[in-house]
Amino acid sequence: MLPPASSCPAPCLCSSDGLVVDCGGRGLSSLPPLHLLPQGSRSLLLANNKLASLGASAFANLSSLEELDLSNNYLDNLPGGLFRDMSNLTRLTLHNNSLTVMDRELFQVGFLLDLSLNGLSSVPLGLLDELQSLRWLSLAGNRLHGLERAAFEPLANLQHLELGQNPWECDCNLRDFKHWMEWLLYRGGKVDAVECTLPKDLRGRDIRGVPVEMFNYCLQLEDENGGGEGSRSGQGGIPPCSRNALNPSGATPISDKSGGGGGGEPQSDCVRARYRPVSVRRAIGTVVIAGVVCGIVCIMMVAAAAYGCIYASLMAKYQRELKKRQPLMGDGEADGEDREEKQISSVA
């Protein structure tokens, strides 16, 4: 418990220096009068309340705040520009709320952003563009199936990323993001487990350990769906499940948010085409066959080397024995010549 300061909004408790304002666990359904915050306050704690909504100017003129904790509330939507005046905010915690969508202009600055345990199904492009200084981000425990690489590329200083406890679909939508994760790990960053739920062939596997060759079938989908400029413009006869298609540069997966692209195949057929388990099995089979062939070649090379060594050893042994026999053969010939000379002399 913190002793109340001279100017502290009820029913909050403020530290003696006014730097920390604790309004957590008070059962608040609306914000306290924040204009009564001590001047120069650094931390505002509003966790474990019953806040369901916030006005667009709820945190206006609070530029001194560096930490804002809104975890364990009932927030389901945050107006764009809510944190616009909080120019010094470095730590924002929205853990365990009911957020399903977020405005692209919501976040401006920060080093730590906790969005875990919400209902987010996507991270829209542009949402993280102003967070170049962000170092820690948690999206764990949401409803994320896939992520677009372009949404995360502005995070040049990110060091820690939490993505666990999401129903990841390890299809073409996640291929480019996997490349970005590998880049993050290469430069020393950390990413927790990203376990696949679909397709069935990869269920339970961590996508960080899935070979990139497993996604080669995405190139086949590009060819089948047309790819090219028609894909980017939403034209060219791409079927409704074209969000699996990737542009030729291998960058951002193309989403069919506008619903365009024609076609009228049932959604179930679209989903079946989306995961393409047969193609995944083919990729696995290709890897296995390649391994077997390489193993056979290695065995043949070892056998050839062993045969060469044995042959060389036998030839060397044969040469040594041959050299040993040559002097003996010479002595025999000399003895024969002596016997002939003796016979001739005796006849004479």
URHUTA-V780180 format. One record per residue. N is the residue number from 1. RES is the residue in one small letter. SS is DSSP state (H for helix, E for strand, L for the rest). PHI is phi as a letter, one per 20 degrees, with the letter a starting at -180 (* if undefined). D_CENTER is the distance of its C-alpha to the mean C-alpha in Angstrom with 1 decimal. Layout:
N;RES;SS;PHI;D_CENTER, N;RES;SS;PHI;D_CENTER
//
This chain:
1;m;L;*;41.8, 2;l;L;d;42.4, 3;p;L;f;45.9, 4;p;L;f;46.5, 5;a;L;e;46.9, 6;s;L;f;49.8, 7;s;L;c;47.7, 8;c;L;b;45.0, 9;p;L;f;44.2, 10;a;L;f;45.2, 11;p;L;e;44.0, 12;c;L;f;41.5, 13;l;E;d;42.1, 14;c;E;c;41.8, 15;s;L;f;41.8, 16;s;L;f;45.0, 17;d;L;e;43.6, 18;g;L;m;42.0, 19;l;L;f;38.5, 20;v;E;d;37.0, 21;v;E;d;37.8, 22;d;E;d;36.9, 23;c;L;d;37.3, 24;g;L;f;35.0, 25;g;L;m;36.3, 26;r;L;d;39.3, 27;g;L;m;38.7, 28;l;L;f;38.6, 29;s;L;d;38.2, 30;s;L;b;38.6, 31;l;L;f;38.1, 32;p;L;f;40.9, 33;p;L;f;42.8, 34;l;H;f;40.3, 35;h;H;f;43.0, 36;l;H;e;44.6, 37;l;L;f;41.8, 38;p;L;g;43.2, 39;q;L;f;43.0, 40;g;L;n;40.1, 41;s;L;f;38.0, 42;r;L;d;34.6, 43;s;E;c;33.0, 44;l;E;c;33.4, 45;l;E;d;32.5, 46;l;L;c;32.7, 47;a;L;f;30.7, 48;n;L;l;32.0, 49;n;L;c;34.2, 50;k;L;c;34.8, 51;l;L;f;33.6, 52;a;L;d;32.8, 53;s;L;b;33.0, 54;l;L;c;33.4, 55;g;L;f;35.5, 56;a;L;f;34.2, 57;s;L;d;36.4, 58;a;L;f;35.8, 59;f;L;d;34.6, 60;a;L;f;36.8, 61;n;L;m;38.4, 62;l;L;d;36.2, 63;s;L;f;35.0, 64;s;L;e;35.6, 65;l;L;f;33.0, 66;e;L;d;30.0, 67;e;E;c;28.7, 68;l;E;c;28.6, 69;d;E;d;27.8, 70;l;L;d;27.9, 71;s;L;f;26.2, 72;n;L;l;27.7, 73;n;L;c;29.6, 74;y;L;d;29.8, 75;l;L;f;28.4, 76;d;L;d;27.3, 77;n;L;b;27.4, 78;l;L;c;27.6, 79;p;L;f;29.7, 80;g;L;f;28.5, 81;g;L;m;29.7, 82;l;L;g;30.1, 83;f;L;d;29.0, 84;r;L;f;30.5, 85;d;L;e;33.3, 86;m;L;e;31.2, 87;s;L;f;30.8, 88;n;L;d;30.3, 89;l;L;f;27.8, 90;t;L;d;25.1, 91;r;E;c;24.1, 92;l;E;c;23.6, 93;t;E;d;23.1, 94;l;L;c;22.9, 95;h;L;g;21.8, 96;n;L;l;23.3, 97;n;L;c;24.8, 98;s;L;c;25.0, 99;l;L;f;23.1, 100;t;L;d;22.0, 101;v;L;c;22.1, 102;m;L;b;22.2, 103;d;L;f;24.2, 104;r;L;f;22.5, 105;e;L;d;25.1, 106;l;L;f;24.6, 107;f;L;d;22.9, 108;q;L;d;24.7, 109;v;L;c;24.0, 110;g;L;q;22.5, 111;f;L;d;20.7, 112;l;E;c;19.5, 113;l;E;c;18.5, 114;d;E;d;18.3, 115;l;L;d;17.8, 116;s;L;f;17.1, 117;l;L;l;19.3, 118;n;L;c;20.2, 119;g;L;d;20.3, 120;l;L;f;17.8, 121;s;L;d;16.7, 122;s;L;a;15.2, 123;v;L;d;14.6, 124;p;L;f;17.3, 125;l;L;f;17.4, 126;g;L;n;19.4, 127;l;L;f;18.8, 128;l;L;d;17.1, 129;d;L;f;19.2, 130;e;L;e;21.7, 131;l;L;d;19.4, 132;q;L;f;19.1, 133;s;L;e;20.3, 134;l;L;f;17.7, 135;r;L;d;16.5, 136;w;E;c;15.4, 137;l;E;c;13.8, 138;s;E;c;13.6, 139;l;L;c;12.8, 140;a;L;f;13.2, 141;g;L;m;15.9, 142;n;L;d;16.0, 143;r;L;d;16.2, 144;l;L;f;12.9, 145;h;L;e;12.5, 146;g;L;b;10.2, 147;l;L;c;9.4, 148;e;L;e;10.9, 149;r;H;g;9.7, 150;a;H;f;13.3, 151;a;H;f;13.3, 152;f;H;d;11.2, 153;e;L;f;12.8, 154;p;L;f;15.9, 155;l;L;e;14.3, 156;a;L;f;15.5, 157;n;L;d;16.4, 158;l;L;f;13.5, 159;q;L;d;13.4, 160;h;E;b;12.1, 161;l;E;c;9.6, 162;e;E;d;10.3, 163;l;L;c;8.8, 164;g;L;f;10.9, 165;q;L;l;13.8, 166;n;L;c;12.7, 167;p;L;e;13.8, 168;w;E;f;10.6, 169;e;E;d;12.0, 170;c;L;e;10.2, 171;d;L;d;12.4, 172;c;H;f;12.7, 173;n;H;f;11.6, 174;l;H;d;7.9, 175;r;H;f;8.4, 176;d;H;f;8.7, 177;f;H;f;5.8, 178;k;H;f;3.8, 179;h;H;f;6.7, 180;w;H;f;6.6, 181;m;H;f;3.9, 182;e;H;f;6.3, 183;w;H;f;9.0, 184;l;H;f;8.5, 185;l;H;f;8.8, 186;y;H;f;11.5, 187;r;L;e;13.5, 188;g;L;n;13.7, 189;g;L;f;11.3, 190;k;E;c;10.1, 191;v;E;c;7.3, 192;d;L;f;8.9, 193;a;L;f;8.6, 194;v;L;d;6.9, 195;e;E;e;10.0, 196;c;E;f;11.1, 197;t;E;d;14.5, 198;l;E;b;15.2, 199;p;L;f;16.3, 200;k;H;g;18.7, 201;d;H;f;18.0, 202;l;H;d;14.5, 203;r;L;g;15.5, 204;g;L;n;14.6, 205;r;L;e;12.2, 206;d;E;e;9.0, 207;i;H;f;6.5, 208;r;H;f;5.6, 209;g;H;d;9.3, 210;v;L;e;9.9, 211;p;L;g;11.7, 212;v;H;f;11.0, 213;e;H;f;14.7, 214;m;H;f;14.1, 215;f;H;d;13.3, 216;n;L;f;16.5, 217;y;H;f;18.3, 218;c;H;f;16.8, 219;l;H;f;19.3, 220;q;H;f;22.0, 221;l;H;f;21.2, 222;e;H;g;21.6, 223;d;H;f;25.0, 224;e;H;f;26.0, 225;n;H;e;25.3, 226;g;L;o;26.9, 227;g;L;l;24.1, 228;g;H;m;25.7, 229;e;H;f;27.3, 230;g;H;f;28.3, 231;s;H;f;24.8, 232;r;H;f;24.2, 233;s;L;e;27.6, 234;g;L;m;27.2, 235;q;L;c;30.0, 236;g;L;n;30.8, 237;g;L;m;30.9, 238;i;L;f;27.2, 239;p;L;f;27.1, 240;p;L;g;25.9, 241;c;L;e;22.6, 242;s;H;f;21.8, 243;r;H;f;18.7, 244;n;H;e;17.0, 245;a;L;f;18.7, 246;l;E;d;17.2, 247;n;L;f;19.5, 248;p;L;g;20.8, 249;s;L;f;19.0, 250;g;L;m;15.6, 251;a;L;e;14.5, 252;t;L;f;14.3, 253;p;E;g;14.7, 254;i;L;e;18.2, 255;s;L;d;19.0, 256;d;L;d;22.5, 257;k;L;f;23.3, 258;s;L;f;26.9, 259;g;L;m;27.5, 260;g;L;e;29.1, 261;g;L;o;29.0, 262;g;L;m;31.8, 263;g;L;n;31.8, 264;g;L;b;32.9, 265;e;L;f;31.2, 266;p;L;f;30.6, 267;q;H;f;27.3, 268;s;H;f;27.3, 269;d;H;f;27.5, 270;c;H;f;24.7, 271;v;H;f;22.4, 272;r;H;f;23.5, 273;a;H;f;22.9, 274;r;H;f;19.5, 275;y;H;e;18.0, 276;r;L;l;20.4, 277;p;H;f;20.4, 278;v;H;f;23.2, 279;s;H;f;21.1, 280;v;H;f;18.4, 281;r;H;f;21.4, 282;r;H;f;22.7, 283;a;H;f;19.7, 284;i;H;f;19.9, 285;g;H;f;23.7, 286;t;H;f;23.3, 287;v;H;f;21.3, 288;v;H;f;24.0, 289;i;H;f;26.9, 290;a;H;f;25.7, 291;g;H;f;25.6, 292;v;H;f;29.0, 293;v;H;f;30.5, 294;c;H;f;29.3, 295;g;H;f;30.8, 296;i;H;f;34.1, 297;v;H;f;34.4, 298;c;H;f;33.9, 299;i;H;f;36.5, 300;m;H;f;38.9, 301;m;H;f;38.6, 302;v;H;f;39.3, 303;a;H;f;42.3, 304;a;H;f;43.6, 305;a;H;f;43.5, 306;a;H;f;45.2, 307;y;H;f;47.9, 308;g;H;f;48.5, 309;c;H;f;49.0, 310;i;H;f;51.4, 311;y;H;f;53.3, 312;a;H;f;53.7, 313;s;H;f;54.9, 314;l;H;f;57.5, 315;m;H;f;58.8, 316;a;H;f;59.3, 317;k;H;f;61.2, 318;y;H;f;63.3, 319;q;H;f;64.2, 320;r;H;f;65.2, 321;e;H;f;67.5, 322;l;H;f;69.0, 323;k;H;f;69.9, 324;k;H;f;71.6, 325;r;H;e;73.7, 326;q;H;g;75.1, 327;p;H;f;77.6, 328;l;H;f;79.1, 329;m;H;f;79.6, 330;g;H;f;81.5, 331;d;H;f;83.8, 332;g;H;f;84.8, 333;e;H;f;85.8, 334;a;H;f;88.0, 335;d;H;f;89.8, 336;g;H;f;90.5, 337;e;H;f;92.1, 338;d;H;f;94.3, 339;r;H;f;95.5, 340;e;H;f;96.5, 341;e;H;f;98.4, 342;k;H;f;100.3, 343;q;H;f;101.3, 344;i;H;f;102.6, 345;s;H;f;104.6, 346;s;H;f;106.1, 347;v;H;f;107.2, 348;a;L;f;108.8
//
